Amino acid sequence: MTTPHIPNGYPQAQPFGVAQYPGLAGKVVLNTGAGSGIGRAMAQAFARHGARLMLLDIDAQAMEQTKAELLAAFPDLEVDLVQASIADDVAVERACAQTQQRFGRIDILLNNAGISMNKPSLELKPEEWRRTIDIDLSGVFYCAQSAGRRMAGQGGGVIVSTASMWGLSSSANRLAYCTAKAGVISLTKCLAAEWASKRIRVNALCPGYTHTALMDDLMERNVINGAELCGKTPLNRLGKPEEMAEAALYLASDAASFITGHALVSDGGWLANGY
């Protein structure tokens, strides 16, 4: 996996030992936002466990790169691609149908695709608000509903939606993003309660600041200050995409079979420290 460049230097993550989780081998995983960042790390993690993967992203070239990296590491991996915007409910339904046609079912939805929006509220344009809500909240619902219909028909499944620590807190200049991610957490709890009888578990993963190529771009453009963010984080570093993928593995696995409606925070202690 390509390691993002660290501009100007700030504390790096310490090595961590990956775990092996039960019940993931052979499972069909629909992974949205798989072309980069946390989504690509999730693809690597589930491939390591012998899952079968359908990668979904709006960026076809990025997906191809993910696929090439996966097959280089796991030559026998069953993996396919579908290009779609999750903000398009018709395209999402088509992608789920294509996944079912290709693999016969959908066992796990990694509802990861999303965008960032950091802008003063008085300057936030209506189209920017709509785009953030359309992708970060409505898109999560479209994917959950379409995959959930198939899971209900096959006797169960697991959904892990990527929210954010900002879905549990608030911040100036992040109105649309915080609102959308708070909605993802509420959506998660509602679906968990409603779909438990269908044997569908629904949980949310709430990352803190994570070192991805998107973060690199924001730092290079001085939109955010990486060293300052590390200083505000009790563990004094940014998270790694692989660490977020490990949390998703756990939530999707049989080890978490009694966990549903939960928002798992992986933020290096940011929320605990009152930021």
TORTI-5920 format. One line per 5 residues: number of its first residue (from 1); their letters; for each residue x, y, z of N, C-alpha, C. Coordinates in pm, 1 decimal. Layout:
TORTI-5920
NUM) A) X Y Z X Y Z X Y Z | ...;
end
This chain:
TORTI-5920
1) MTTPH) 84.2 -119.4 0.0 0.0 0.0 0.0 87.5 124.0 0.0 | 51.9 225.4 -79.7 128.4 347.9 -86.6 116.1 426.1 43.3 | 230.0 468.0 99.5 230.4 545.6 222.7 228.5 693.6 190.1 | 131.6 770.4 244.1 127.6 912.9 215.0 252.8 983.7 265.3 | 292.3 1087.2 195.7 405.9 1169.9 235.2 369.0 1252.9 357.5;
6) IPNGY) 464.9 1273.2 447.4 441.1 1353.0 567.2 510.6 1488.2 550.3 | 436.5 1593.1 518.6 499.3 1722.6 497.3 537.9 1788.8 628.3 | 654.3 1851.7 632.2 700.0 1932.7 744.3 727.6 1852.7 870.6 | 695.9 1726.0 872.4 727.7 1640.3 984.4 634.0 1658.4 1102.9 | 578.4 1548.8 1151.6 505.5 1547.2 1278.2 506.1 1404.6 1327.3;
11) PQAQP) 466.2 1379.6 1452.7 481.5 1245.1 1509.1 413.1 1137.8 1424.4 | 482.2 1026.6 1407.5 429.7 916.6 1328.3 375.1 806.4 1418.4 | 285.1 726.8 1362.3 226.6 616.4 1438.0 331.6 510.1 1465.8 | 318.7 448.9 1581.5 403.7 336.6 1615.5 350.6 211.7 1545.2 | 436.5 114.9 1516.5 388.3 -9.9 1456.7 286.8 -78.2 1548.6;
16) FGVAQ) 188.2 -142.2 1489.3 90.7 -215.3 1569.8 69.1 -352.6 1507.8 | 30.2 -446.0 1590.8 8.2 -581.9 1543.6 -133.4 -601.8 1495.8 | -148.1 -644.5 1370.6 -281.9 -671.2 1318.7 -334.9 -799.4 1380.2 | -466.6 -807.2 1393.1 -531.5 -922.8 1452.8 -601.3 -1004.9 1344.9 | -639.1 -1126.2 1382.3 -717.3 -1212.0 1293.7 -856.6 -1227.6 1353.5;
21) YPGLA) -957.9 -1195.6 1274.7 -1094.6 -1195.6 1325.6 -1175.2 -1309.1 1263.4 | -1266.9 -1367.9 1341.7 -1341.0 -1485.6 1293.3 -1455.9 -1450.4 1200.5 | -1486.1 -1543.3 1111.6 -1608.2 -1536.3 1032.9 -1604.2 -1447.4 910.9 | -1486.8 -1406.1 865.2 -1478.0 -1316.4 750.8 -1435.8 -1385.6 621.5 | -1372.7 -1501.0 631.9 -1327.3 -1572.6 512.1 -1446.3 -1609.4 424.0;
26) GKVVL) -1435.4 -1575.6 296.3 -1540.4 -1608.0 200.5 -1657.0 -1511.2 197.5 | -1663.5 -1418.9 290.5 -1774.6 -1324.3 293.4 -1763.8 -1226.3 176.2 | -1880.1 -1186.4 124.9 -1885.3 -1090.0 15.7 -1896.7 -949.8 75.6 | -1799.1 -866.5 42.2 -1789.7 -732.8 100.1 -1805.4 -628.2 -10.0 | -1904.5 -541.4 3.9 -1918.3 -424.9 -82.9 -1853.6 -307.6 -11.3;
31) NTGAG) -1747.0 -255.5 -69.3 -1661.9 -155.9 -4.4 -1668.7 -25.6 -82.7 | -1742.0 74.4 -29.9 -1754.0 202.2 -99.8 -1639.1 294.9 -61.0 | -1599.2 379.9 -153.9 -1485.7 467.1 -129.5 -1355.0 391.5 -123.7 | -1346.5 281.9 -199.3 -1232.9 190.1 -190.7 -1110.5 237.6 -267.1 | -1121.6 349.8 -336.2 -1011.7 394.2 -420.1 -896.4 458.7 -347.1;
36) SGIGR) -916.4 496.2 -220.5 -810.7 566.8 -149.3 -835.5 564.9 0.8 | -734.8 609.6 75.6 -749.3 635.1 217.8 -796.4 517.4 299.6 | -892.0 544.5 387.4 -943.9 441.9 477.1 -1011.8 330.4 398.4 | -1081.8 365.3 291.1 -1148.8 263.7 209.9 -1050.9 165.2 149.6 | -936.7 214.9 101.0 -835.4 125.5 44.7 -774.3 38.6 154.5;
41) AMAQA) -751.4 95.2 271.0 -697.7 17.3 382.3 -796.1 -91.7 424.7 | -925.1 -61.1 420.8 -1026.1 -162.2 451.9 -1020.4 -275.8 350.9 | -1005.4 -242.5 224.1 -996.5 -345.8 121.2 -878.9 -438.6 149.1 | -765.3 -383.4 183.2 -647.7 -463.3 216.6 -675.6 -554.3 336.6 | -738.9 -498.5 438.6 -763.0 -573.8 561.4 -859.2 -690.2 538.7;
46) FARHG) -966.9 -667.3 464.1 -1063.6 -774.4 439.9 -1008.4 -877.1 341.9 | -926.2 -832.4 247.3 -859.4 -927.7 158.2 -768.1 -1019.7 237.5 | -700.5 -965.5 336.8 -612.3 -1045.5 421.5 -688.9 -1158.5 491.6 | -817.0 -1135.5 515.4 -899.9 -1234.6 583.3 -970.0 -1329.9 486.8 | -942.6 -1316.3 357.3 -1001.9 -1407.8 260.2 -1142.5 -1373.9 217.9;
51) ARLML) -1183.1 -1247.0 236.9 -1314.8 -1204.7 189.4 -1313.3 -1189.0 37.9 | -1432.0 -1183.3 -20.3 -1448.8 -1154.5 -162.3 -1498.2 -1010.8 -174.7 | -1434.2 -931.7 -260.8 -1453.1 -787.7 -257.7 -1513.3 -731.1 -385.1 | -1613.7 -645.3 -368.0 -1659.9 -556.2 -473.9 -1621.7 -415.8 -431.3 | -1533.5 -353.8 -508.1 -1487.0 -219.6 -478.4 -1573.1 -118.4 -552.6;
56) LDIDA) -1620.0 -18.1 -480.2 -1702.7 86.4 -540.1 -1637.1 221.3 -514.4 | -1626.5 301.7 -618.7 -1574.6 437.6 -605.6 -1618.8 515.0 -728.5 | -1617.5 646.5 -718.3 -1648.1 728.6 -835.1 -1524.7 745.6 -923.4 | -1406.6 720.3 -865.7 -1278.4 735.5 -934.4 -1232.2 598.7 -984.9 | -1253.3 572.6 -1112.4 -1220.9 441.3 -1169.2 -1071.2 413.6 -1164.3;
61) QAMEQ) -989.9 512.8 -1190.8 -845.4 493.0 -1190.5 -794.7 456.6 -1051.8 | -848.4 522.4 -950.2 -808.4 491.5 -812.8 -848.4 349.2 -774.7 | -966.9 306.7 -819.4 -1010.2 169.4 -792.9 -918.2 68.7 -859.1 | -879.2 96.9 -981.2 -788.1 6.4 -1050.9 -655.7 -5.8 -976.2 | -609.5 104.4 -920.5 -485.8 99.3 -842.9 -503.6 13.8 -718.2;
66) TKAEL) -618.1 31.6 -650.1 -646.5 -51.5 -533.6 -649.1 -198.8 -572.1 | -716.9 -228.7 -680.7 -727.6 -367.5 -726.0 -590.1 -425.6 -757.4 | -506.0 -347.8 -824.5 -372.1 -395.7 -859.9 -290.6 -424.6 -734.7 | -299.2 -337.4 -634.4 -226.6 -358.9 -509.5 -277.8 -483.8 -437.0 | -409.2 -502.9 -439.9 -467.9 -620.1 -374.3 -421.2 -749.2 -440.2;
71) LAAFP) -426.2 -753.2 -572.6 -389.1 -875.9 -642.9 -239.6 -903.4 -633.7 | -159.7 -797.7 -621.6 -16.4 -818.1 -601.1 10.0 -883.8 -466.0 | -68.6 -847.6 -367.1 -50.2 -903.7 -232.9 -124.3 -1036.0 -214.1 | -239.2 -1049.0 -282.9 -325.5 -1166.7 -265.9 -367.1 -1216.7 -404.5 | -282.3 -1291.6 -473.0 -307.3 -1330.6 -612.5 -436.0 -1409.1 -634.1;
76) DLEVD) -483.3 -1481.6 -532.4 -604.2 -1562.7 -547.3 -731.3 -1489.0 -506.1 | -720.2 -1361.9 -476.4 -834.0 -1283.9 -429.1 -942.6 -1272.3 -536.3 | -1066.9 -1288.8 -495.5 -1181.2 -1259.4 -582.4 -1218.5 -1113.1 -561.6 | -1198.5 -1031.4 -663.2 -1223.7 -888.2 -650.4 -1277.1 -833.8 -782.0 | -1374.6 -744.2 -772.4 -1431.9 -681.6 -890.5 -1456.2 -534.5 -858.6;
81) LVQAS) -1490.2 -457.3 -962.8 -1504.7 -313.1 -949.9 -1640.0 -267.9 -1003.8 | -1694.2 -163.4 -939.8 -1812.2 -97.4 -993.5 -1797.1 51.8 -968.6 | -1808.8 129.6 -1075.4 -1796.0 274.1 -1064.4 -1933.0 335.1 -1041.9 | -1944.2 419.7 -937.1 -2072.7 483.0 -907.0 -2052.0 596.4 -808.5 | -2141.5 692.0 -813.2 -2151.5 794.0 -709.2 -2256.9 748.5 -609.7;
86) IADDV) -2222.6 746.2 -481.4 -2321.6 701.7 -382.5 -2433.0 804.2 -365.6 | -2414.2 925.5 -416.8 -2520.3 1025.9 -410.1 -2631.6 999.1 -511.7 | -2610.6 903.3 -600.0 -2706.9 865.5 -704.1 -2773.3 735.2 -661.8 | -2897.6 742.8 -615.6 -2964.8 623.7 -563.1 -2982.4 516.4 -670.1 | -3002.9 556.7 -793.9 -3017.7 459.2 -902.9 -2885.6 386.5 -925.8;
91) AVERA) -2776.0 459.9 -924.8 -2644.4 398.6 -943.5 -2609.8 305.7 -828.0 | -2650.5 342.1 -707.5 -2625.6 256.9 -591.0 -2702.0 125.8 -603.5 | -2827.1 133.2 -642.8 -2907.4 11.5 -660.3 -2847.0 -76.5 -768.5 | -2800.9 -14.9 -874.9 -2737.5 -90.8 -982.3 -2608.5 -157.9 -932.8 | -2532.4 -88.1 -850.3 -2407.6 -143.5 -798.0 -2434.4 -261.9 -705.2;
96) CAQTQ) -2537.7 -250.9 -623.3 -2571.8 -362.5 -534.4 -2621.7 -482.1 -614.8 | -2700.7 -455.3 -718.6 -2747.5 -563.6 -804.9 -2630.0 -630.5 -875.7 | -2533.6 -551.4 -918.2 -2415.6 -605.6 -985.2 -2332.2 -689.7 -889.0 | -2322.7 -644.5 -763.8 -2250.3 -721.7 -662.8 -2317.7 -855.3 -638.2 | -2450.9 -852.7 -625.4 -2525.5 -975.7 -602.9 -2514.0 -1070.1 -722.2;
101) QRFGR) -2517.3 -1014.4 -841.6 -2504.6 -1096.6 -962.1 -2365.8 -1159.9 -970.3 | -2263.9 -1083.9 -933.4 -2125.9 -1131.6 -944.0 -2093.5 -1235.2 -837.9 | -2138.1 -1210.7 -713.4 -2097.2 -1295.8 -601.5 -2211.2 -1374.6 -537.0 | -2335.8 -1344.7 -576.0 -2448.8 -1420.0 -522.9 -2514.7 -1361.5 -400.9 | -2448.7 -1265.5 -333.8 -2502.5 -1210.6 -210.3 -2419.4 -1088.8 -169.5;
106) IDILL) -2461.9 -1019.6 -64.1 -2382.0 -915.3 0.4 -2384.8 -944.2 149.7 | -2272.1 -982.8 204.8 -2264.6 -1013.8 347.4 -2229.1 -893.3 432.3 | -2141.7 -808.3 379.6 -2090.9 -694.5 457.1 -2089.2 -571.7 367.2 | -2145.1 -462.7 416.1 -2134.0 -333.2 350.0 -2040.7 -245.5 431.7 | -1930.9 -204.0 369.4 -1842.9 -102.9 427.8 -1882.8 30.4 366.4;
111) NNAGI) -1963.0 104.5 439.3 -2029.0 225.4 391.4 -1934.6 343.8 415.3 | -1827.1 348.3 338.3 -1714.2 433.9 373.1 -1702.2 561.8 290.0 | -1755.5 565.6 169.9 -1735.1 681.0 81.3 -1786.9 809.2 145.0 | -1713.7 917.2 123.9 -1755.6 1046.0 178.1 -1660.5 1155.7 135.5 | -1697.3 1278.6 169.2 -1613.8 1394.5 139.5 -1599.1 1479.2 265.0;
116) SMNKP) -1503.5 1570.4 260.6 -1484.6 1666.6 369.1 -1545.8 1800.0 329.4 | -1581.4 1880.8 429.2 -1628.1 2017.5 401.9 -1591.7 2104.1 521.4 | -1497.5 2191.7 499.5 -1447.8 2279.7 605.1 -1456.4 2423.3 553.0 | -1558.5 2496.2 599.2 -1581.3 2630.2 547.0 -1667.6 2708.9 644.7 | -1639.2 2837.3 664.4 -1724.7 2918.8 751.6 -1869.9 2914.2 706.0;
121) SLELK) -1961.1 2904.2 800.8 -2101.8 2882.6 767.3 -2161.6 2998.3 688.0 | -2115.6 3120.4 713.1 -2168.8 3233.8 639.6 -2121.2 3236.6 494.9 | -2018.9 3157.6 466.3 -1966.3 3149.4 329.7 -2007.6 3019.9 259.2 | -2073.9 2931.3 330.4 -2111.2 2801.4 275.2 -2220.9 2818.1 170.1 | -2192.6 2777.8 49.0 -2288.8 2792.2 -58.7 -2393.7 2681.2 -51.0;
126) PEEWR) -2516.4 2708.2 -93.8 -2620.6 2604.7 -91.0 -2578.2 2476.5 -163.2 | -2507.6 2491.4 -274.9 -2465.6 2371.3 -347.8 -2360.1 2292.4 -270.7 | -2278.4 2360.2 -189.2 -2180.1 2290.5 -105.9 -2249.2 2216.8 9.1 | -2349.1 2280.8 68.2 -2429.0 2214.3 171.4 -2496.5 2089.5 113.7 | -2561.9 2105.6 -1.8 -2633.5 1992.8 -61.4 -2537.8 1880.4 -98.0;
131) RTIDI) -2422.8 1913.1 -153.3 -2327.2 1809.1 -193.0 -2278.9 1730.3 -71.8 | -2250.3 1800.1 37.6 -2204.5 1731.8 159.0 -2311.8 1639.3 213.8 | -2433.4 1687.5 223.4 -2543.4 1605.4 274.7 -2574.5 1491.7 178.0 | -2572.0 1520.8 47.9 -2603.4 1418.7 -52.7 -2505.5 1301.3 -44.4 | -2377.1 1331.4 -27.0 -2276.5 1224.9 -25.1 -2260.5 1165.1 113.8;
136) DLSGV) -2241.0 1250.9 214.9 -2203.6 1202.4 347.4 -2320.2 1146.4 428.5 | -2442.4 1180.3 392.8 -2557.6 1127.3 466.3 -2653.4 1051.3 375.3 | -2705.8 1117.4 272.3 -2800.5 1048.3 184.0 -2735.9 928.1 116.4 | -2611.8 942.4 71.9 -2542.8 831.3 7.7 -2526.0 712.2 99.5 | -2499.0 739.6 226.4 -2487.7 631.5 325.2 -2621.6 559.3 338.9;
141) FYCAQ) -2730.7 635.9 340.7 -2863.1 574.3 347.3 -2893.3 491.6 223.4 | -2865.3 545.5 103.5 -2894.6 470.8 -18.6 -2822.2 336.4 -17.9 | -2695.0 337.7 20.5 -2616.9 213.4 22.1 -2670.9 116.3 126.9 | -2702.8 168.4 245.5 -2754.2 82.8 351.6 -2887.8 21.7 312.8 | -2976.3 100.9 254.3 -3108.5 49.9 217.4 -3098.8 -55.8 108.1;
146) SAGRR) -3019.4 -27.8 5.1 -3009.9 -121.0 -106.8 -2942.8 -251.5 -64.5 | -2832.5 -241.2 9.1 -2767.1 -362.5 58.7 -2853.0 -430.9 163.5 | -2920.6 -351.1 247.1 -3004.0 -407.4 353.3 -3118.4 -491.1 300.4 | -3177.3 -450.7 189.7 -3284.4 -530.1 128.7 -3234.1 -670.1 93.0 | -3114.0 -675.1 40.4 -3056.0 -804.0 1.3 -3016.9 -885.6 124.3;
151) MAGQG) -2963.2 -819.7 224.1 -2928.2 -890.2 347.7 -3052.1 -948.2 414.6 | -3161.0 -872.4 416.0 -3285.0 -921.4 476.7 -3334.9 -1045.6 403.2 | -3321.6 -1045.6 272.1 -3367.2 -1159.0 193.1 -3281.8 -1282.7 206.7 | -3155.9 -1266.0 246.5 -3065.6 -1380.5 257.3 -3046.7 -1427.6 401.5 | -3110.4 -1357.5 497.1 -3104.5 -1401.1 636.2 -3006.5 -1328.1 724.6;
156) GGVIV) -2953.6 -1215.0 677.9 -2868.8 -1135.3 765.6 -2749.4 -1074.3 696.4 | -2676.2 -992.7 770.3 -2557.5 -926.9 718.8 -2507.2 -824.4 817.9 | -2406.0 -751.5 776.7 -2342.3 -651.7 862.4 -2317.4 -524.3 782.7 | -2347.5 -410.5 844.3 -2318.6 -280.8 784.7 -2229.5 -202.8 880.3 | -2118.7 -151.7 827.7 -2030.5 -63.4 904.2 -2019.3 66.6 826.4;
161) STASM) -2074.0 173.8 882.0 -2072.5 304.2 815.5 -1966.2 393.1 879.2 | -1887.7 458.7 794.8 -1785.2 548.4 845.8 -1847.0 684.6 873.9 | -1855.1 717.7 1001.5 -1900.7 850.1 1043.9 -1775.4 933.2 1072.3 | -1764.4 989.8 1190.4 -1649.2 1070.7 1227.9 -1661.7 1105.6 1374.7 | -1548.7 1138.2 1437.1 -1557.3 1191.7 1573.3 -1639.8 1321.3 1573.4;
166) WGLSS) -1642.1 1391.9 1458.4 -1720.6 1514.4 1449.3 -1869.7 1486.0 1442.8 | -1909.8 1361.4 1425.6 -2050.8 1326.6 1437.3 -2096.1 1319.0 1581.3 | -2000.1 1315.2 1673.4 -2029.5 1309.5 1817.1 -1993.2 1438.9 1888.0 | -1940.2 1534.2 1812.8 -1900.4 1661.8 1869.3 -1939.6 1771.6 1771.4 | -1878.8 1886.7 1782.5 -1910.1 1996.4 1691.9 -1789.3 2087.6 1680.9;
171) SANRL) -1788.6 2168.1 1577.3 -1675.2 2256.1 1554.3 -1716.9 2372.7 1466.8 | -1654.3 2485.0 1488.6 -1671.6 2597.1 1397.4 -1620.1 2558.2 1259.1 | -1682.6 2612.5 1157.0 -1639.2 2595.5 1018.0 -1659.4 2454.2 964.3 | -1739.2 2373.5 1033.1 -1765.0 2236.8 985.9 -1914.6 2203.4 991.8 | -1997.4 2301.4 971.6 -2141.5 2282.7 989.7 -2196.1 2167.0 908.1;
176) AYCTA) -2173.2 2168.3 777.9 -2231.1 2065.0 692.1 -2175.0 1928.0 725.6 | -2043.7 1921.0 747.3 -1979.0 1792.8 776.2 -2027.4 1735.6 909.1 | -2026.7 1817.3 1015.1 -2072.8 1768.9 1145.4 -2218.3 1724.1 1139.7 | -2300.8 1800.8 1070.0 -2442.3 1766.8 1058.8 -2460.6 1632.5 988.3 | -2388.7 1613.5 878.0 -2401.0 1488.7 803.1 -2352.8 1369.9 885.5;
181) KAGVI) -2239.8 1383.2 951.5 -2184.2 1270.9 1026.8 -2266.5 1240.3 1151.5 | -2324.7 1342.4 1213.5 -2418.1 1316.4 1324.1 -2539.0 1239.6 1272.4 | -2581.9 1273.7 1150.9 -2691.6 1200.7 1089.5 -2657.9 1055.7 1064.2 | -2533.7 1027.3 1024.3 -2491.6 888.6 1001.6 -2500.1 808.4 1131.4 | -2462.7 869.5 1241.9 -2469.2 798.3 1369.5 -2614.1 773.0 1409.6;
186) SLTKC) -2701.5 871.1 1390.7 -2843.2 851.2 1420.0 -2903.6 746.1 1327.9 | -2869.8 752.7 1200.0 -2915.6 652.6 1103.0 -2872.5 513.0 1146.4 | -2748.9 501.8 1191.6 -2694.8 373.2 1237.3 -2778.1 316.2 1350.5 | -2809.5 397.9 1447.7 -2886.3 350.6 1563.7 -3028.8 311.8 1524.7 | -3089.0 393.6 1437.6 -3225.5 362.4 1393.9 -3230.5 230.1 1317.6;
191) LAAEW) -3138.0 211.1 1223.6 -3137.1 88.1 1145.7 -3102.8 -32.4 1231.1 | -3013.0 -14.4 1326.8 -2976.6 -125.5 1415.0 -3098.7 -176.1 1491.3 | -3179.0 -83.3 1542.3 -3298.6 -123.1 1616.7 -3402.7 -186.9 1525.1 | -3416.5 -131.1 1405.9 -3520.4 -178.5 1314.8 -3484.2 -311.1 1249.3 | -3356.7 -331.6 1220.0 -3315.6 -448.0 1141.2 -3257.1 -562.0 1224.4;
196) ASKRI) -3254.5 -546.8 1355.7 -3201.0 -655.0 1439.0 -3280.2 -783.9 1419.4 | -3411.6 -771.1 1402.3 -3495.6 -889.2 1383.5 -3467.2 -958.6 1250.5 | -3403.8 -887.3 1159.7 -3365.8 -945.1 1030.3 -3222.7 -998.3 1032.5 | -3161.9 -997.6 1151.2 -3025.1 -1046.0 1171.3 -2922.9 -961.4 1094.9 | -2951.7 -832.7 1087.9 -2858.6 -737.5 1027.8 -2804.2 -648.8 1138.9;
201) RVNAL) -2674.0 -654.3 1158.6 -2609.3 -565.8 1255.7 -2563.0 -438.5 1184.4 | -2582.0 -323.5 1249.5 -2545.7 -194.9 1190.2 -2467.2 -114.1 1293.8 | -2343.8 -81.0 1260.2 -2259.2 -2.2 1350.1 -2190.4 108.7 1272.0 | -2135.5 204.5 1344.8 -2063.0 316.3 1283.3 -1921.1 320.6 1338.2 | -1829.8 358.3 1253.0 -1690.7 381.3 1290.8 -1665.9 532.1 1285.6;
206) CPGYT) -1609.2 586.2 1392.7 -1590.3 731.1 1403.9 -1441.8 764.1 1413.6 | -1375.1 779.0 1299.5 -1232.1 810.3 1303.1 -1205.7 953.1 1348.9 | -1089.3 970.7 1410.8 -1035.9 1104.3 1429.7 -951.4 1140.7 1309.9 | -863.6 1238.1 1327.7 -777.8 1279.6 1216.9 -685.2 1165.4 1177.6 | -691.8 1127.5 1051.5 -622.0 1009.5 1001.0 -532.2 1049.9 885.5;
211) HTALM) -412.7 992.8 882.2 -313.6 1032.2 782.2 -341.6 965.9 648.2 | -409.0 1038.3 562.7 -441.4 992.5 427.9 -386.2 1092.6 326.3 | -397.3 1059.0 200.0 -355.1 1150.8 94.4 -437.0 1279.7 97.9 | -565.6 1270.4 136.6 -648.7 1389.5 150.1 -592.2 1481.8 257.1 | -549.2 1424.0 369.9 -488.3 1505.1 474.9 -360.2 1570.5 425.2;
216) DDLME) -280.7 1495.3 349.0 -158.5 1552.0 292.5 -190.8 1676.0 208.4 | -293.8 1664.5 125.7 -331.8 1774.9 38.3 -374.3 1896.4 120.6 | -454.1 1872.8 224.5 -499.9 1983.3 308.6 -383.1 2050.0 380.8 | -285.1 1968.7 423.5 -168.8 2025.6 490.2 -79.9 2101.4 393.0 | -61.6 2047.0 274.1 21.3 2113.6 174.0 -37.3 2249.8 136.0;
221) RNVIN) -170.8 2258.3 138.7 -237.2 2384.0 103.9 -260.8 2472.9 225.9 | -208.0 2430.3 341.0 -219.0 2505.4 466.5 -363.3 2526.8 511.0 | -451.0 2435.1 468.4 -588.4 2438.9 516.6 -592.9 2391.5 661.1 | -509.5 2292.2 693.8 -496.2 2245.1 831.1 -348.2 2236.4 865.8 | -319.8 2233.0 994.0 -183.0 2225.6 1043.9 -164.3 2090.8 1112.4;
226) GAELC) -88.0 2000.6 1048.1 -71.8 1866.1 1101.7 -8.2 1863.7 1238.7 | 95.9 1945.6 1259.8 164.2 1947.4 1388.7 70.5 1996.3 1499.3 | -13.5 2093.9 1465.9 -109.2 2145.8 1564.6 -212.7 2039.5 1601.3 | -261.1 1965.4 1499.9 -358.8 1859.6 1527.4 -299.0 1752.2 1617.4 | -173.5 1715.6 1590.5 -106.6 1616.1 1675.0 -95.0 1666.9 1817.6;
231) GKTPL) -63.2 1795.4 1831.5 -49.4 1852.4 1964.6 -179.1 1853.9 2043.2 | -291.8 1858.3 1973.1 -422.4 1857.6 2039.9 -474.1 1716.3 2065.5 | -404.0 1617.2 2013.1 -445.0 1477.5 2028.3 -364.1 1414.7 2140.8 | -427.4 1360.0 2244.9 -351.9 1303.5 2356.6 -245.1 1202.7 2316.4 | -269.5 1119.8 2215.4 -166.6 1025.5 2170.8 -60.6 1092.3 2084.0;
236) NRLGK) -77.1 1221.4 2057.1 24.2 1305.6 1991.8 62.2 1258.1 1852.1 | -37.2 1213.6 1776.3 -14.2 1174.4 1637.7 -147.0 1164.0 1565.6 | -139.4 1150.0 1434.4 -257.4 1118.1 1356.3 -277.2 967.2 1352.5 | -401.3 925.1 1327.1 -427.7 783.3 1310.0 -378.3 734.1 1175.2 | -369.6 604.1 1160.4 -333.5 541.5 1033.2 -458.3 479.6 971.5;
241) PEEMA) -470.4 483.4 839.5 -585.0 417.2 775.9 -596.4 270.5 816.8 | -482.0 203.7 833.3 -483.2 62.0 872.3 -543.8 42.4 1010.7 | -527.7 141.0 1099.4 -588.0 130.3 1232.3 -739.6 141.0 1224.3 | -789.0 225.1 1136.2 -934.1 235.7 1116.9 -988.2 106.6 1053.7 | -910.4 49.1 962.9 -952.3 -76.2 900.5 -961.5 -188.6 1002.9;
246) EAALY) -870.6 -189.9 1099.7 -876.0 -292.6 1204.6 -1004.9 -281.5 1284.9 | -1046.9 -158.6 1312.8 -1171.9 -139.6 1386.1 -1291.1 -188.2 1304.3 | -1288.0 -162.6 1172.8 -1396.4 -210.4 1085.9 -1399.3 -362.6 1079.9 | -1281.5 -425.1 1075.7 -1274.6 -571.4 1078.8 -1344.3 -626.2 1201.9 | -1313.1 -568.5 1315.9 -1373.9 -616.1 1440.2 -1525.9 -602.5 1436.0;
251) LASDA) -1575.7 -484.6 1397.1 -1719.9 -462.3 1395.7 -1791.4 -553.9 1297.0 | -1724.8 -589.5 1188.1 -1786.2 -675.6 1087.1 -1776.4 -823.1 1121.3 | -1689.2 -859.2 1214.7 -1659.1 -999.4 1241.9 -1755.4 -1061.4 1342.5 | -1744.7 -1193.1 1354.0 -1825.7 -1265.3 1452.8 -1785.7 -1231.5 1595.6 | -1667.0 -1174.1 1614.1 -1624.3 -1133.2 1747.8 -1713.1 -1022.5 1803.2;
256) ASFIT) -1781.7 -949.3 1714.3 -1870.5 -840.4 1754.9 -2016.6 -878.4 1736.1 | -2047.7 -1006.2 1748.4 -2181.8 -1056.1 1714.6 -2293.2 -1000.5 1802.9 | -2260.1 -945.1 1920.8 -2363.2 -888.4 2008.9 -2357.8 -735.8 2009.4 | -2287.0 -679.4 1913.2 -2272.9 -533.7 1906.5 -2349.1 -481.0 1785.3 | -2447.4 -395.6 1811.4 -2520.3 -328.1 1704.1 -2570.4 -194.2 1756.4;
261) GHALV) -2579.0 -96.1 1667.6 -2620.7 37.5 1707.9 -2512.1 115.6 1778.9 | -2387.7 74.6 1760.9 -2277.2 136.0 1834.5 -2195.3 228.1 1743.5 | -2143.7 336.3 1800.0 -2052.8 426.8 1729.3 -1915.7 413.9 1794.8 | -1825.6 343.0 1728.0 -1692.2 315.7 1782.5 -1596.9 428.5 1744.0 | -1540.9 495.0 1844.1 -1452.4 608.8 1822.2 -1307.5 561.9 1820.5;
266) SDGGW) -1233.4 605.5 1719.9 -1089.7 579.7 1711.8 -1023.3 713.0 1678.3 | -993.2 792.3 1782.8 -951.5 930.9 1762.4 -828.3 971.5 1842.0 | -756.4 873.9 1898.6 -636.2 907.1 1973.7 -662.3 984.7 2100.9 | -786.3 986.7 2147.2 -821.3 1056.6 2271.1 -871.5 1198.8 2251.7 | -893.6 1240.3 2124.8 -935.2 1377.4 2096.5 -1062.0 1416.2 2172.6;
271) LANGY) -1168.4 1336.6 2162.2 -1294.7 1370.5 2229.0 -1280.9 1364.5 2380.8 | -1204.7 1269.4 2430.7 -1186.0 1255.4 2575.0 -1117.5 1378.2 2633.8 | -1039.4 1446.1 2550.5 -965.5 1563.7 2597.8 -1043.9 1692.6 2585.1 | -1169.4 1684.3 2537.2 -1257.4 1799.3 2539.5 -1250.0 1891.5 2420.2 | -1186.5 1847.5 2309.0 -1176.6 1934.6 2191.9 -1303.6 1921.1 2109.5;
end
